[in-house]
Amino acid sequence: MDAVGIYVHIPFCRARCTYCDFNTYIGQEALFEPYVRALEREIRAHRGVAHTLFFGGGTPSLLTPTQLERLITACRDALALPSDAEITVECNPGTVTQPYLRALRSVGVNRLSFGAQSANLHELRLLGREHDWRAVVSAVEAARAAGFDNLNLDLIFGLPYQTLDQWQHTLRAALALQPDHLSLYALTIEAGTPMHDWTRRGEVPLPDPDLAAAMYALAEEHLDAAGFTHYEISNWHRPDKACQHNLVYWRNGSYFGFGAGAHGATETLRYWRVRRPAEYIARAQRGESTIAGSETIEPATSRSETMMLGLRLLEEGVSQARFAQRYGAPISAFFAEALQRGEQLGLIEVTPERVRLRPEARFISNQAMMLFI
């Protein structure tokens, strides 16, 4: 049976980052406990089987260990989450201490993802981050002391003003902390963010795509030398430390979505919940549905999404056997022309086992994915 994930959205932050367009809110500490109660109620109203749990945000580490434990218990009770399931909590480095992390470990959290972003203070300030690199070092040390052996660091490259040397400094600083997993994201300028306003007014330069590509290549070189496996376009892992929850997404699997603005999906349906925490809480308290909308996933759409998401997995790609089992026919029955075109252009390789990106196509992966729309 394919793995099923649980995503729980915690929409609260201490400050708003300049590049962030996620569903997050500041100054709503009074809602923390009512929100947790609403989440408990919603989770316990469901029945099913899940295999991974991911607390994202926002800043989930603003909740107390006891509050997170209540949500984990609800998932175990309602969704048969196994005792050894991967349970991830996203953390801002400046919000955690060793006693806090030790408490998280004791309630079942076994994976942490730190939003480190940069080792350069001026870049952190441009991004609106409150921490500095010393806070990242302290957070990682505290996590190791608390017993965590599965740590991810998020880093961002392609920033305005960022040089290749500055990015190399961040890479080296991150590798010195010996993380188990690294997620490296090129900055995207999202409408409605301060960063978008600054670039639109010409106050901050737009990212240089050629320089960002050079930064990506530099990261591949450094992380390969450090023994990491590049298993997804933006993600690297040490042995046995791939993110099991995100693999659910990349394999176009099913997942429950709980919390304000959270999305979830089955094989045939995609849904999303109301965005504002106060409305979410009010609906849950009244026993009403928190779903704001949904859409049917047609078979053709599902097949296209399976191809596009699966091509992000650089080694695994899209399994021929898994695809045929899911859709009743091989990939070539639906995408013969796309496969032929992709091979001719040198974008993909097709074997009896899988379809995957060619290594030289990683910089232009969107071109390969567009073949399957």
N, C-alpha and C positions, 0 to 999 in steps of 0.2 A: 504494500500500500504506500502511495506517495505521501510524503510528509505534509502536514497541515500546520500552518503557523497561527500565532495569536499576536496581533499588534495592539498595544494599549498606548493611546496618545495622552501625554501629560502636557497641557498647553501653556504652562506657566513659566515665566522667566524673570530674572532680576532686572535685566536690561535687554533692549532690542538691538540685535546686531544690524549693521548697516546694509548687509547683503541679503538678509533673511526675508523670505516671503512665506514662511511656514505659518500655520495657524497657531500663533502664540500671543500671550498677553502678559503685561507687567502690572504690578500693583494690585493683584487680586488674591493676596494671601488669605483673606477671609473665606475664600471659596475652596481652599485646599481640602478640608475635611468633608464638606458637603459633596464635593466632586468625587472623592474616593468612595463615599457611601453610594453615590449614583452609579459609579462604575461597578461596585460590588453587586448592586441590584441588577444591573444590566447583564453582567457576565453570568450570574446565577440563573438568569431566565433562559439561558441557552443550554443545549445538550449536544454533545458531539465528542470527537476525539481529536486532540492536537498534540504536536510534537515539539514545538519551539515557542518561546515567549519573548517578546521584545518590547521594552518600555522606551518609547521615543518621545521627542518633544520639539520645542520646549526643553525644559530641564527636569527630567524625572528625579534627579538627585535632590531636588528641593523638597520632595516628600520624605517623611520619616521612614526609617526601616520598618516600623510597625505598620504604617500605612501600606507600604509595598508588600509586606508579608500578607496582609489581608487580601490584596489583589491576587497574589500568587496562590493563596489558598483557595480563593474563589475559582481560579482557572483549574486548579487540580481537581476540585470537587465537581465542577460543572462540565469540564472538557477533558477529563481523564488525562491531564498533563502528567507524564511519567516523572518519577522521582529524579531521574538523571537527565531530564530535558535541559537543553541549552536555554538559559535565562539571562538575557542581556539587559543592562540598564545603561542608558546614555548619561554621562556626567560632564558637567563643566568642571575643569580642574580646580577652580577656586571655591567650589562648593562642598568639598569632601574632606574628611579627616580620617585618620586611621581607625578610631573607634567607630565612626559611622560605617566605614567600609567593612570592618570586622562584623558589625551587626548585619549588614547586607549579606555577607557570606554565610552567616549563621541561619538566615531565613531562606536560603536556597539560590540566591543569585550567584552565578558562576562565570559570568562574562561581563566585562566593563568596556564601554566605548567612550574614550575621552576626546572632547572637542578641542584638541591642541591647536590646530590650524597653522601656527607659525612659531618659529623660534626667534623671530625678529620683532622687537617691541613696537617699532613704528608701524609694522604691518598689522599687528594685533590691534593697535589703536585705530588704524584706518578701517578695520573690520568691525570696530565697536566691541571688541572683546575686553572683558574686565581683568583677565588674568595676565600674568607674564610667564616666561618660560620656567622660572623657578617654581611657580605653582604647578606646572606640568610635571616637573621632576619630583616634587613633593608628593603629588597625587599618585604617580606610578610607584614610588617607594612605599607609600602607605598601602597601596593595593597589594603589592607583593608581600608586605609584612602581614596583611590581613588574610593571606592565603590564596589570592587569585593567581591562576596560572594561564589565564586567557584574557589578554588585554589588547584592545584596538586603540590606535591613535588615528584621528581624522586630521588631514592636512589639506590646505588649499594652495594652489599655485595659479600662475597667470594673473597675478594681482596688478593693478595700476602701480607703476614705479618699480615693481619687483625686478631684480636682476637675476641672471643665472647664478651668480656667486651667492646671492642671498638665499635663493632656493636650495642651493647645495648645502649651505650652512644649516638650514632647517632639516634637510634630509639626514645629514650627519648627526645632528643633535637628537633627532628622533631615533635613529638606529642605535645610538649610544645607550638609549634606555631599554634596548632589547625587547621591544613589543612583540607580541605573538601574531599581530595582524596589523596591516596598514591600509587605510582608505584614503586615496589621493584624488582630489576633485579639482578640476579646472573651474575657476570662478565664472559663474554666469551672472549677468546683470539682469535682475528681474524687475519688471515694471512694478511701481508702487513702493520701492525701497529707497532709502536715502542714497545708496550708491547709484541707482538709476537716475535720480534727480541730479546728482553731482555730474555724472557723465553727460547727461542731456544738456546741462548748462555750460559744459566745457570746463568745469572746475576741476575735474579729475579725468585723466585720459582713459580711453577704452583699453581693455586688455589687448595685447598684441598676440594674435593667433599663432604666428610663426614662432615667437619666443615661447609661448605656452607649449607648442609641440616640442621644442628643444628641451624644455623643462621635463616634459613627460619622458622623453628619451633618456635624459639624465637619471631620472628616477628608476627607469627600467634597469639601467646599467648598475646603479648603486645597490638596488634591492636584490638583483640577481647575484651580485658579488657577495651579498650578506646572507645568501641561502634562502631567500624568500621565493615562493612559487607565485607567479603572476597568473591567477586563476580566473579573474574577471577584469574587464577593461580598467576599472578604477580600484581594484582590490588585490592585495597580496597577502599570503599567509605563510607561516612556518608549518612544518609537518603536522597534520591532523588539527589545524586551527582555522580551517575555512569556516566562515559564518554560516551555520546550518539554517538559520532563519532566512537570511537573504537568498540562499539557494532555493528556497520555496518560491520566491518572487521570480528569480531568473529562470526557473523551470516552469514558469507560468502555472504554479500550483494554487491551491485554495488557501485562504487565510481569513480568520475572523478579524474584524476591525472594531475596536471599542474606544469610546471617548470622543470628545468634541472634534468634529472634522475628520474623524478616522474613516478610512476606506477599507472595505473588505470585498472578498470575491469568492464565488464558487465557480465550477466549470461553466455555468450558464448564466450567472448573474453577478453584476457589480453593483455595490451600494456605497453610500456615503452618509455620514451622520451630521446633524446640525452643528454648526461651527462655533457658536458662542457658548462658553462654559455655563453661563447662567441659564440659558434656554435649555441646554442639555440636562442640567441638574433638575430644572423645573419639570421637564417632561418625564424624566426617570422617577421623580418623586410622585408624580401623578399616575405612574404605571403606563404611560403612553410610549409609543414607539419614538425612538430618537433618530430614526432614519429620515434624512431629508430628501433623498432621491435614490433612484436605482435605474439600471438599464440592463436589458437582455444582451448577453454575449452570443452573437450568432456563431455557428460553427466556423464559417470562413474567417471571421474576426479572430476567433480563438486560435486557429491554425497560424494566421499571420503573426499574432502576438507571441506564440510559442517560438516561431522562427526568429523574430527580432530580439526577443529577450534571451533566447538560448545562444545566439551568436555573441552575446556579451561574455559568455563563458569560454575563455580562450582555449583551454585544453579539452574540456568536455564537449563544448558545442551543443548541437541538438542531436540527441541519440536517435538513430534510425529505428531501433527497436521500440523505444519509449513512445516515439511519435506514432508508429504504426499501431501500437497497442491502444493508444488513446483515441486515434481518429479512424481506425479501421482500414487504413491503406498507407503505403509508404509515402515519404515526403515527395518523391518524384511524381506521384499520382496527382498532386495538387500544384506543384511548383516546378515542373520540368523545365519550362522556359527560363525561370529565375535561376535555377541551378546552372543551366548551361551558360547563361549570360554572366553569372557571377564567376564561373571558372574561366571564361574567356577574358574577363577583365582582371583576373588575378586577385579577386577579392576573397574568394572562399575556396576551400578544398572539400571535395565530396568523396567519402569512402563508404564501404559497406557498413561501417559502424556509426559514422557521424557526419554531420555537416558543420564546419567551423570556419572562423576567419583565418585567412593566411596571416602569418606574423607581420608582413609588410603592410597589411591593410588595417592595422590597429589605429593608425592616425586618421583613417577615413572610413571608420566602421559604419557611419551613417549611410554611406553609399551602398554598402552591402545590405544593410537592413531595409533600405528603401525598395530593394528588389522584391521583397516579400509582401508589400502592401497590396 
